[in-house]
Amino acid sequence: MLSEMQILALGVGGVFGAALVLAELADPDRIIGTLRLKDFHAMRTIAMFVLTSMVGVLVLSEAGMANLSIKPAVMIPVSIGGALLGLGFGMTGFCPGTGLACAASGRLDALVSVIGMLLGALAFIFVSPKILPQMSEMWNYGETTLPKFFGYAPYIWVGGFVGLGGLVLFFTRPRRG
Amino acid sequence: MHKSNEPILPWWAAGLLLGLVMTLAVAVKKPLGVSTQFVVANGAVLKQVAPDYVESHDMLKKPKYNTPGYGWWFDIGLIAAAAVTALLVGKWKPRATCDWAGANGSIRKRMILSFIGGFVLLFGARLAGGCTSGQFASGWAQLSLSVVPFTIGMFVFGMIAARILHPKTPGAGKGASYVE
């Protein structure tokens, strides 16, 4: 029998997997098109995703219902890790979530990429004790947020991003689609 | 059946849907995240074959990294629902390459790139403490400071890699028709 935790996880993971396919982010052509600045549909989808998430999480936080998990702002590993993820992202058109979704949609290249990902994780396990502590010494600001680090309340940040993003999305909106 | 060059959902509906999924995830348990489970898959195996190594490893000895939990079942749900949804909307199709890889691009080259890219991107995701879900989307959702260097690194190097490895825009009826 599945536990309550497992059912919850399957459910949330399930709606995310379905949404990745419906939003077509589980499509290497869309991702590569976005990185080549050619696919404005996917680019706008990602922007709308981020802005909606900010508002949703802000509302939950204000209501005291948010289960947050802030990643530590260790600037060196986060920058280098982001750059490596970007390289792989541009090489393949997959990221971990969409790679799994694409492999599940019949894409053999995604399945090969997922195998690469598993080996990449294994390499990280072996290498990380030697590199991560040194990399995390400098410019480590801990589990902080933009509102805490720079001041101003979260709703001001969210209002600013949503206002600015909304204006850009509105004035660059496509004629159709 | 869905036409291949027309989006299933308009961009705003697609983004809204994903944003609501993030909100749901934060309401019930924790922000979206996928890449930790690639470590857990290795950790669970290593715990069987090399328990001493796992015990001596600062990260791996934590149950979070060697025992399947919420995140594991989250990824199983993601895989299963992606397969079912792709079937339902007519997007399930066995294939080994994509339009951007080029009409003349060899399957072998696509496979090699997919493998190396997967290796590099997961290593990077774990170094950064999260991937496009756990760092980028969840980071912006929570306005974390870490999301700023992560996003810059990801898009700058993503654009460079895509420019070098996928220089040719696919022809009409292919990826180019995605352009609005």
HADDOCK unambig.tbl for C-alpha pairs under 7 A between the chains (distance, minus, plus):
assign (segid A and resid 5 and name CA) (segid B and resid 70 and name CA) 6.43 0.50 0.50
assign (segid A and resid 6 and name CA) (segid B and resid 70 and name CA) 6.30 0.50 0.50
assign (segid A and resid 6 and name CA) (segid B and resid 73 and name CA) 5.88 0.50 0.50
assign (segid A and resid 9 and name CA) (segid B and resid 70 and name CA) 5.48 0.50 0.50
assign (segid A and resid 9 and name CA) (segid B and resid 71 and name CA) 6.93 0.50 0.50
assign (segid A and resid 9 and name CA) (segid B and resid 73 and name CA) 5.32 0.50 0.50
assign (segid A and resid 9 and name CA) (segid B and resid 74 and name CA) 4.40 0.50 0.50
assign (segid A and resid 10 and name CA) (segid B and resid 73 and name CA) 5.37 0.50 0.50
assign (segid A and resid 10 and name CA) (segid B and resid 74 and name CA) 4.96 0.50 0.50
assign (segid A and resid 10 and name CA) (segid B and resid 76 and name CA) 6.59 0.50 0.50
assign (segid A and resid 10 and name CA) (segid B and resid 77 and name CA) 4.17 0.50 0.50
assign (segid A and resid 11 and name CA) (segid B and resid 77 and name CA) 6.46 0.50 0.50
assign (segid A and resid 12 and name CA) (segid B and resid 25 and name CA) 6.27 0.50 0.50
assign (segid A and resid 12 and name CA) (segid B and resid 74 and name CA) 6.48 0.50 0.50
assign (segid A and resid 13 and name CA) (segid B and resid 74 and name CA) 4.14 0.50 0.50
assign (segid A and resid 13 and name CA) (segid B and resid 75 and name CA) 5.84 0.50 0.50
assign (segid A and resid 13 and name CA) (segid B and resid 77 and name CA) 4.67 0.50 0.50
assign (segid A and resid 13 and name CA) (segid B and resid 78 and name CA) 4.48 0.50 0.50
assign (segid A and resid 14 and name CA) (segid B and resid 77 and name CA) 4.33 0.50 0.50
assign (segid A and resid 14 and name CA) (segid B and resid 78 and name CA) 4.54 0.50 0.50
assign (segid A and resid 14 and name CA) (segid B and resid 80 and name CA) 6.98 0.50 0.50
assign (segid A and resid 14 and name CA) (segid B and resid 81 and name CA) 4.89 0.50 0.50
assign (segid A and resid 15 and name CA) (segid B and resid 21 and name CA) 6.80 0.50 0.50
assign (segid A and resid 16 and name CA) (segid B and resid 21 and name CA) 6.17 0.50 0.50
assign (segid A and resid 16 and name CA) (segid B and resid 78 and name CA) 6.15 0.50 0.50
assign (segid A and resid 17 and name CA) (segid B and resid 78 and name CA) 4.07 0.50 0.50
assign (segid A and resid 17 and name CA) (segid B and resid 79 and name CA) 6.39 0.50 0.50
assign (segid A and resid 17 and name CA) (segid B and resid 81 and name CA) 5.45 0.50 0.50
assign (segid A and resid 17 and name CA) (segid B and resid 82 and name CA) 4.70 0.50 0.50
assign (segid A and resid 18 and name CA) (segid B and resid 81 and name CA) 5.37 0.50 0.50
assign (segid A and resid 18 and name CA) (segid B and resid 82 and name CA) 4.99 0.50 0.50
assign (segid A and resid 18 and name CA) (segid B and resid 85 and name CA) 5.58 0.50 0.50
assign (segid A and resid 19 and name CA) (segid B and resid 17 and name CA) 6.59 0.50 0.50
assign (segid A and resid 19 and name CA) (segid B and resid 18 and name CA) 5.98 0.50 0.50
assign (segid A and resid 21 and name CA) (segid B and resid 82 and name CA) 6.10 0.50 0.50
assign (segid A and resid 21 and name CA) (segid B and resid 85 and name CA) 6.80 0.50 0.50
assign (segid A and resid 21 and name CA) (segid B and resid 86 and name CA) 6.43 0.50 0.50
assign (segid A and resid 22 and name CA) (segid B and resid 8 and name CA) 6.24 0.50 0.50
assign (segid A and resid 22 and name CA) (segid B and resid 9 and name CA) 6.76 0.50 0.50
assign (segid A and resid 22 and name CA) (segid B and resid 14 and name CA) 6.94 0.50 0.50
assign (segid A and resid 23 and name CA) (segid B and resid 9 and name CA) 6.42 0.50 0.50
assign (segid A and resid 23 and name CA) (segid B and resid 14 and name CA) 4.61 0.50 0.50
assign (segid A and resid 28 and name CA) (segid B and resid 98 and name CA) 6.74 0.50 0.50
assign (segid A and resid 29 and name CA) (segid B and resid 98 and name CA) 6.22 0.50 0.50
assign (segid A and resid 29 and name CA) (segid B and resid 99 and name CA) 6.25 0.50 0.50
assign (segid A and resid 29 and name CA) (segid B and resid 100 and name CA) 5.89 0.50 0.50
assign (segid A and resid 29 and name CA) (segid B and resid 175 and name CA) 6.22 0.50 0.50
assign (segid A and resid 32 and name CA) (segid B and resid 162 and name CA) 6.24 0.50 0.50
assign (segid A and resid 35 and name CA) (segid B and resid 158 and name CA) 6.23 0.50 0.50
assign (segid A and resid 35 and name CA) (segid B and resid 159 and name CA) 4.84 0.50 0.50
assign (segid A and resid 35 and name CA) (segid B and resid 162 and name CA) 6.27 0.50 0.50
assign (segid A and resid 36 and name CA) (segid B and resid 159 and name CA) 6.08 0.50 0.50
assign (segid A and resid 36 and name CA) (segid B and resid 162 and name CA) 6.28 0.50 0.50
assign (segid A and resid 36 and name CA) (segid B and resid 163 and name CA) 6.32 0.50 0.50
assign (segid A and resid 38 and name CA) (segid B and resid 179 and name CA) 6.00 0.50 0.50
assign (segid A and resid 39 and name CA) (segid B and resid 178 and name CA) 5.92 0.50 0.50
assign (segid A and resid 39 and name CA) (segid B and resid 179 and name CA) 5.04 0.50 0.50
assign (segid A and resid 40 and name CA) (segid B and resid 179 and name CA) 6.18 0.50 0.50
assign (segid A and resid 40 and name CA) (segid B and resid 180 and name CA) 6.33 0.50 0.50
assign (segid A and resid 41 and name CA) (segid B and resid 11 and name CA) 5.73 0.50 0.50
assign (segid A and resid 41 and name CA) (segid B and resid 180 and name CA) 6.89 0.50 0.50
assign (segid A and resid 44 and name CA) (segid B and resid 11 and name CA) 6.00 0.50 0.50
assign (segid A and resid 45 and name CA) (segid B and resid 11 and name CA) 4.66 0.50 0.50
assign (segid A and resid 45 and name CA) (segid B and resid 12 and name CA) 6.13 0.50 0.50
assign (segid A and resid 45 and name CA) (segid B and resid 14 and name CA) 5.93 0.50 0.50
assign (segid A and resid 45 and name CA) (segid B and resid 15 and name CA) 4.50 0.50 0.50
assign (segid A and resid 46 and name CA) (segid B and resid 15 and name CA) 6.12 0.50 0.50
assign (segid A and resid 48 and name CA) (segid B and resid 12 and name CA) 6.10 0.50 0.50
assign (segid A and resid 48 and name CA) (segid B and resid 15 and name CA) 4.51 0.50 0.50
assign (segid A and resid 48 and name CA) (segid B and resid 16 and name CA) 6.20 0.50 0.50
assign (segid A and resid 49 and name CA) (segid B and resid 15 and name CA) 4.01 0.50 0.50
assign (segid A and resid 49 and name CA) (segid B and resid 16 and name CA) 5.79 0.50 0.50
assign (segid A and resid 49 and name CA) (segid B and resid 18 and name CA) 5.45 0.50 0.50
assign (segid A and resid 49 and name CA) (segid B and resid 19 and name CA) 4.60 0.50 0.50
assign (segid A and resid 50 and name CA) (segid B and resid 19 and name CA) 6.54 0.50 0.50
assign (segid A and resid 50 and name CA) (segid B and resid 137 and name CA) 6.05 0.50 0.50
assign (segid A and resid 50 and name CA) (segid B and resid 140 and name CA) 6.35 0.50 0.50
assign (segid A and resid 50 and name CA) (segid B and resid 141 and name CA) 6.37 0.50 0.50
assign (segid A and resid 52 and name CA) (segid B and resid 16 and name CA) 5.94 0.50 0.50
assign (segid A and resid 52 and name CA) (segid B and resid 19 and name CA) 4.70 0.50 0.50
assign (segid A and resid 52 and name CA) (segid B and resid 20 and name CA) 6.95 0.50 0.50
assign (segid A and resid 53 and name CA) (segid B and resid 19 and name CA) 4.36 0.50 0.50
assign (segid A and resid 53 and name CA) (segid B and resid 20 and name CA) 6.68 0.50 0.50
assign (segid A and resid 53 and name CA) (segid B and resid 22 and name CA) 5.89 0.50 0.50
assign (segid A and resid 53 and name CA) (segid B and resid 23 and name CA) 6.04 0.50 0.50
assign (segid A and resid 53 and name CA) (segid B and resid 141 and name CA) 4.92 0.50 0.50
assign (segid A and resid 54 and name CA) (segid B and resid 140 and name CA) 6.62 0.50 0.50
assign (segid A and resid 54 and name CA) (segid B and resid 141 and name CA) 4.17 0.50 0.50
assign (segid A and resid 54 and name CA) (segid B and resid 142 and name CA) 6.59 0.50 0.50
assign (segid A and resid 56 and name CA) (segid B and resid 20 and name CA) 6.99 0.50 0.50
assign (segid A and resid 56 and name CA) (segid B and resid 23 and name CA) 5.17 0.50 0.50
assign (segid A and resid 57 and name CA) (segid B and resid 23 and name CA) 5.73 0.50 0.50
assign (segid A and resid 57 and name CA) (segid B and resid 141 and name CA) 6.20 0.50 0.50
assign (segid A and resid 57 and name CA) (segid B and resid 142 and name CA) 6.74 0.50 0.50
assign (segid A and resid 60 and name CA) (segid B and resid 27 and name CA) 6.93 0.50 0.50
assign (segid A and resid 65 and name CA) (segid B and resid 27 and name CA) 6.06 0.50 0.50
assign (segid A and resid 66 and name CA) (segid B and resid 26 and name CA) 5.60 0.50 0.50
assign (segid A and resid 66 and name CA) (segid B and resid 27 and name CA) 5.32 0.50 0.50
assign (segid A and resid 67 and name CA) (segid B and resid 26 and name CA) 5.17 0.50 0.50
assign (segid A and resid 67 and name CA) (segid B and resid 27 and name CA) 6.13 0.50 0.50
assign (segid A and resid 67 and name CA) (segid B and resid 29 and name CA) 5.89 0.50 0.50
assign (segid A and resid 67 and name CA) (segid B and resid 30 and name CA) 5.17 0.50 0.50
assign (segid A and resid 68 and name CA) (segid B and resid 26 and name CA) 6.50 0.50 0.50
assign (segid A and resid 68 and name CA) (segid B and resid 30 and name CA) 5.96 0.50 0.50
assign (segid A and resid 68 and name CA) (segid B and resid 31 and name CA) 6.58 0.50 0.50
assign (segid A and resid 69 and name CA) (segid B and resid 30 and name CA) 6.54 0.50 0.50
assign (segid A and resid 69 and name CA) (segid B and resid 31 and name CA) 6.71 0.50 0.50
assign (segid A and resid 70 and name CA) (segid B and resid 144 and name CA) 6.16 0.50 0.50
assign (segid A and resid 71 and name CA) (segid B and resid 129 and name CA) 6.92 0.50 0.50
assign (segid A and resid 71 and name CA) (segid B and resid 146 and name CA) 6.72 0.50 0.50
assign (segid A and resid 72 and name CA) (segid B and resid 146 and name CA) 6.58 0.50 0.50
assign (segid A and resid 73 and name CA) (segid B and resid 145 and name CA) 5.84 0.50 0.50
assign (segid A and resid 73 and name CA) (segid B and resid 146 and name CA) 4.27 0.50 0.50
assign (segid A and resid 74 and name CA) (segid B and resid 146 and name CA) 6.99 0.50 0.50
assign (segid A and resid 75 and name CA) (segid B and resid 146 and name CA) 6.82 0.50 0.50
assign (segid A and resid 75 and name CA) (segid B and resid 149 and name CA) 6.73 0.50 0.50
assign (segid A and resid 77 and name CA) (segid B and resid 127 and name CA) 5.66 0.50 0.50
assign (segid A and resid 77 and name CA) (segid B and resid 128 and name CA) 5.40 0.50 0.50
assign (segid A and resid 78 and name CA) (segid B and resid 127 and name CA) 6.63 0.50 0.50
assign (segid A and resid 78 and name CA) (segid B and resid 128 and name CA) 3.95 0.50 0.50
assign (segid A and resid 78 and name CA) (segid B and resid 146 and name CA) 6.77 0.50 0.50
assign (segid A and resid 78 and name CA) (segid B and resid 149 and name CA) 6.60 0.50 0.50
assign (segid A and resid 78 and name CA) (segid B and resid 150 and name CA) 5.52 0.50 0.50
assign (segid A and resid 79 and name CA) (segid B and resid 149 and name CA) 5.13 0.50 0.50
assign (segid A and resid 79 and name CA) (segid B and resid 150 and name CA) 5.13 0.50 0.50
assign (segid A and resid 79 and name CA) (segid B and resid 153 and name CA) 5.53 0.50 0.50
assign (segid A and resid 80 and name CA) (segid B and resid 153 and name CA) 6.94 0.50 0.50
assign (segid A and resid 81 and name CA) (segid B and resid 124 and name CA) 3.83 0.50 0.50
assign (segid A and resid 81 and name CA) (segid B and resid 125 and name CA) 5.64 0.50 0.50
assign (segid A and resid 81 and name CA) (segid B and resid 127 and name CA) 4.91 0.50 0.50
assign (segid A and resid 81 and name CA) (segid B and resid 128 and name CA) 4.42 0.50 0.50
assign (segid A and resid 82 and name CA) (segid B and resid 124 and name CA) 6.14 0.50 0.50
assign (segid A and resid 82 and name CA) (segid B and resid 125 and name CA) 6.69 0.50 0.50
assign (segid A and resid 82 and name CA) (segid B and resid 128 and name CA) 6.12 0.50 0.50
assign (segid A and resid 82 and name CA) (segid B and resid 150 and name CA) 4.62 0.50 0.50
assign (segid A and resid 82 and name CA) (segid B and resid 151 and name CA) 6.76 0.50 0.50
assign (segid A and resid 82 and name CA) (segid B and resid 153 and name CA) 4.82 0.50 0.50
assign (segid A and resid 82 and name CA) (segid B and resid 154 and name CA) 4.62 0.50 0.50
assign (segid A and resid 83 and name CA) (segid B and resid 153 and name CA) 4.17 0.50 0.50
assign (segid A and resid 83 and name CA) (segid B and resid 154 and name CA) 4.77 0.50 0.50
assign (segid A and resid 83 and name CA) (segid B and resid 157 and name CA) 5.40 0.50 0.50
assign (segid A and resid 84 and name CA) (segid B and resid 120 and name CA) 6.00 0.50 0.50
assign (segid A and resid 84 and name CA) (segid B and resid 121 and name CA) 5.62 0.50 0.50
assign (segid A and resid 84 and name CA) (segid B and resid 124 and name CA) 4.72 0.50 0.50
assign (segid A and resid 85 and name CA) (segid B and resid 120 and name CA) 6.53 0.50 0.50
assign (segid A and resid 85 and name CA) (segid B and resid 121 and name CA) 3.81 0.50 0.50
assign (segid A and resid 85 and name CA) (segid B and resid 122 and name CA) 6.64 0.50 0.50
assign (segid A and resid 85 and name CA) (segid B and resid 124 and name CA) 4.81 0.50 0.50
assign (segid A and resid 85 and name CA) (segid B and resid 125 and name CA) 5.75 0.50 0.50
assign (segid A and resid 85 and name CA) (segid B and resid 154 and name CA) 6.12 0.50 0.50
assign (segid A and resid 86 and name CA) (segid B and resid 121 and name CA) 6.89 0.50 0.50
assign (segid A and resid 86 and name CA) (segid B and resid 153 and name CA) 6.77 0.50 0.50
assign (segid A and resid 86 and name CA) (segid B and resid 154 and name CA) 3.98 0.50 0.50
assign (segid A and resid 86 and name CA) (segid B and resid 155 and name CA) 6.05 0.50 0.50
assign (segid A and resid 86 and name CA) (segid B and resid 157 and name CA) 5.04 0.50 0.50
assign (segid A and resid 86 and name CA) (segid B and resid 158 and name CA) 3.99 0.50 0.50
assign (segid A and resid 87 and name CA) (segid B and resid 121 and name CA) 6.86 0.50 0.50
assign (segid A and resid 87 and name CA) (segid B and resid 157 and name CA) 5.28 0.50 0.50
assign (segid A and resid 87 and name CA) (segid B and resid 158 and name CA) 4.95 0.50 0.50
assign (segid A and resid 87 and name CA) (segid B and resid 161 and name CA) 5.42 0.50 0.50
assign (segid A and resid 88 and name CA) (segid B and resid 117 and name CA) 3.93 0.50 0.50
assign (segid A and resid 88 and name CA) (segid B and resid 118 and name CA) 6.02 0.50 0.50
assign (segid A and resid 88 and name CA) (segid B and resid 120 and name CA) 5.51 0.50 0.50
assign (segid A and resid 88 and name CA) (segid B and resid 121 and name CA) 4.53 0.50 0.50
assign (segid A and resid 89 and name CA) (segid B and resid 117 and name CA) 6.86 0.50 0.50
assign (segid A and resid 89 and name CA) (segid B and resid 121 and name CA) 6.54 0.50 0.50
assign (segid A and resid 89 and name CA) (segid B and resid 158 and name CA) 5.84 0.50 0.50
assign (segid A and resid 90 and name CA) (segid B and resid 158 and name CA) 4.48 0.50 0.50
assign (segid A and resid 90 and name CA) (segid B and resid 159 and name CA) 6.39 0.50 0.50
assign (segid A and resid 90 and name CA) (segid B and resid 161 and name CA) 4.83 0.50 0.50
assign (segid A and resid 90 and name CA) (segid B and resid 162 and name CA) 4.28 0.50 0.50
assign (segid A and resid 91 and name CA) (segid B and resid 113 and name CA) 6.17 0.50 0.50
assign (segid A and resid 91 and name CA) (segid B and resid 114 and name CA) 6.99 0.50 0.50
assign (segid A and resid 91 and name CA) (segid B and resid 117 and name CA) 5.54 0.50 0.50
assign (segid A and resid 91 and name CA) (segid B and resid 161 and name CA) 5.83 0.50 0.50
assign (segid A and resid 91 and name CA) (segid B and resid 162 and name CA) 6.01 0.50 0.50
assign (segid A and resid 91 and name CA) (segid B and resid 165 and name CA) 6.42 0.50 0.50
assign (segid A and resid 92 and name CA) (segid B and resid 113 and name CA) 6.43 0.50 0.50
assign (segid A and resid 92 and name CA) (segid B and resid 114 and name CA) 5.15 0.50 0.50
assign (segid A and resid 92 and name CA) (segid B and resid 117 and name CA) 5.81 0.50 0.50
assign (segid A and resid 95 and name CA) (segid B and resid 132 and name CA) 6.64 0.50 0.50
assign (segid A and resid 96 and name CA) (segid B and resid 34 and name CA) 6.38 0.50 0.50
assign (segid A and resid 96 and name CA) (segid B and resid 35 and name CA) 5.84 0.50 0.50
assign (segid A and resid 96 and name CA) (segid B and resid 131 and name CA) 6.95 0.50 0.50
assign (segid A and resid 97 and name CA) (segid B and resid 34 and name CA) 5.73 0.50 0.50
assign (segid A and resid 100 and name CA) (segid B and resid 79 and name CA) 5.98 0.50 0.50
assign (segid A and resid 101 and name CA) (segid B and resid 78 and name CA) 6.86 0.50 0.50
assign (segid A and resid 101 and name CA) (segid B and resid 79 and name CA) 5.45 0.50 0.50
assign (segid A and resid 101 and name CA) (segid B and resid 82 and name CA) 5.19 0.50 0.50
assign (segid A and resid 104 and name CA) (segid B and resid 79 and name CA) 5.83 0.50 0.50
assign (segid A and resid 104 and name CA) (segid B and resid 82 and name CA) 6.21 0.50 0.50
assign (segid A and resid 104 and name CA) (segid B and resid 83 and name CA) 4.83 0.50 0.50
assign (segid A and resid 105 and name CA) (segid B and resid 82 and name CA) 6.74 0.50 0.50
assign (segid A and resid 105 and name CA) (segid B and resid 83 and name CA) 5.17 0.50 0.50
assign (segid A and resid 105 and name CA) (segid B and resid 86 and name CA) 5.85 0.50 0.50
assign (segid A and resid 105 and name CA) (segid B and resid 91 and name CA) 7.00 0.50 0.50
assign (segid A and resid 105 and name CA) (segid B and resid 92 and name CA) 4.74 0.50 0.50
assign (segid A and resid 105 and name CA) (segid B and resid 93 and name CA) 6.42 0.50 0.50
assign (segid A and resid 106 and name CA) (segid B and resid 92 and name CA) 5.85 0.50 0.50
assign (segid A and resid 106 and name CA) (segid B and resid 93 and name CA) 5.17 0.50 0.50
assign (segid A and resid 106 and name CA) (segid B and resid 94 and name CA) 4.25 0.50 0.50
assign (segid A and resid 106 and name CA) (segid B and resid 95 and name CA) 6.35 0.50 0.50
assign (segid A and resid 107 and name CA) (segid B and resid 94 and name CA) 5.60 0.50 0.50
assign (segid A and resid 107 and name CA) (segid B and resid 95 and name CA) 5.04 0.50 0.50
assign (segid A and resid 107 and name CA) (segid B and resid 96 and name CA) 5.62 0.50 0.50
assign (segid A and resid 108 and name CA) (segid B and resid 95 and name CA) 5.99 0.50 0.50
assign (segid A and resid 108 and name CA) (segid B and resid 96 and name CA) 4.73 0.50 0.50
assign (segid A and resid 109 and name CA) (segid B and resid 96 and name CA) 4.93 0.50 0.50
assign (segid A and resid 109 and name CA) (segid B and resid 97 and name CA) 6.18 0.50 0.50
assign (segid A and resid 109 and name CA) (segid B and resid 110 and name CA) 6.96 0.50 0.50
assign (segid A and resid 109 and name CA) (segid B and resid 111 and name CA) 5.59 0.50 0.50
assign (segid A and resid 109 and name CA) (segid B and resid 114 and name CA) 6.03 0.50 0.50
assign (segid A and resid 110 and name CA) (segid B and resid 114 and name CA) 6.90 0.50 0.50
assign (segid A and resid 112 and name CA) (segid B and resid 111 and name CA) 6.63 0.50 0.50
assign (segid A and resid 112 and name CA) (segid B and resid 114 and name CA) 6.32 0.50 0.50
assign (segid A and resid 112 and name CA) (segid B and resid 115 and name CA) 5.53 0.50 0.50
assign (segid A and resid 113 and name CA) (segid B and resid 114 and name CA) 4.66 0.50 0.50
assign (segid A and resid 113 and name CA) (segid B and resid 115 and name CA) 4.48 0.50 0.50
assign (segid A and resid 113 and name CA) (segid B and resid 117 and name CA) 6.88 0.50 0.50
assign (segid A and resid 113 and name CA) (segid B and resid 118 and name CA) 4.57 0.50 0.50
assign (segid A and resid 114 and name CA) (segid B and resid 118 and name CA) 6.17 0.50 0.50
assign (segid A and resid 115 and name CA) (segid B and resid 115 and name CA) 6.96 0.50 0.50
assign (segid A and resid 116 and name CA) (segid B and resid 115 and name CA) 4.62 0.50 0.50
assign (segid A and resid 116 and name CA) (segid B and resid 116 and name CA) 6.25 0.50 0.50
assign (segid A and resid 116 and name CA) (segid B and resid 118 and name CA) 4.67 0.50 0.50
assign (segid A and resid 116 and name CA) (segid B and resid 119 and name CA) 4.32 0.50 0.50
assign (segid A and resid 117 and name CA) (segid B and resid 118 and name CA) 4.50 0.50 0.50
assign (segid A and resid 117 and name CA) (segid B and resid 119 and name CA) 4.47 0.50 0.50
assign (segid A and resid 117 and name CA) (segid B and resid 122 and name CA) 5.11 0.50 0.50
assign (segid A and resid 118 and name CA) (segid B and resid 38 and name CA) 5.49 0.50 0.50
assign (segid A and resid 119 and name CA) (segid B and resid 119 and name CA) 6.11 0.50 0.50
assign (segid A and resid 120 and name CA) (segid B and resid 119 and name CA) 4.09 0.50 0.50
assign (segid A and resid 120 and name CA) (segid B and resid 120 and name CA) 6.26 0.50 0.50
assign (segid A and resid 120 and name CA) (segid B and resid 122 and name CA) 5.48 0.50 0.50
assign (segid A and resid 120 and name CA) (segid B and resid 123 and name CA) 4.88 0.50 0.50
assign (segid A and resid 121 and name CA) (segid B and resid 38 and name CA) 5.86 0.50 0.50
assign (segid A and resid 121 and name CA) (segid B and resid 39 and name CA) 5.25 0.50 0.50
assign (segid A and resid 121 and name CA) (segid B and resid 122 and name CA) 6.02 0.50 0.50
assign (segid A and resid 121 and name CA) (segid B and resid 123 and name CA) 5.63 0.50 0.50
assign (segid A and resid 122 and name CA) (segid B and resid 39 and name CA) 6.76 0.50 0.50
assign (segid A and resid 122 and name CA) (segid B and resid 42 and name CA) 6.24 0.50 0.50
assign (segid A and resid 124 and name CA) (segid B and resid 123 and name CA) 5.58 0.50 0.50
assign (segid A and resid 144 and name CA) (segid B and resid 144 and name CA) 6.09 0.50 0.50
assign (segid A and resid 144 and name CA) (segid B and resid 145 and name CA) 5.93 0.50 0.50
assign (segid A and resid 145 and name CA) (segid B and resid 143 and name CA) 5.52 0.50 0.50
assign (segid A and resid 145 and name CA) (segid B and resid 144 and name CA) 3.97 0.50 0.50
assign (segid A and resid 145 and name CA) (segid B and resid 145 and name CA) 4.66 0.50 0.50
assign (segid A and resid 146 and name CA) (segid B and resid 143 and name CA) 5.66 0.50 0.50
assign (segid A and resid 146 and name CA) (segid B and resid 144 and name CA) 5.79 0.50 0.50
assign (segid A and resid 146 and name CA) (segid B and resid 145 and name CA) 5.06 0.50 0.50
assign (segid A and resid 174 and name CA) (segid B and resid 180 and name CA) 6.28 0.50 0.50
assign (segid A and resid 177 and name CA) (segid B and resid 10 and name CA) 5.71 0.50 0.50
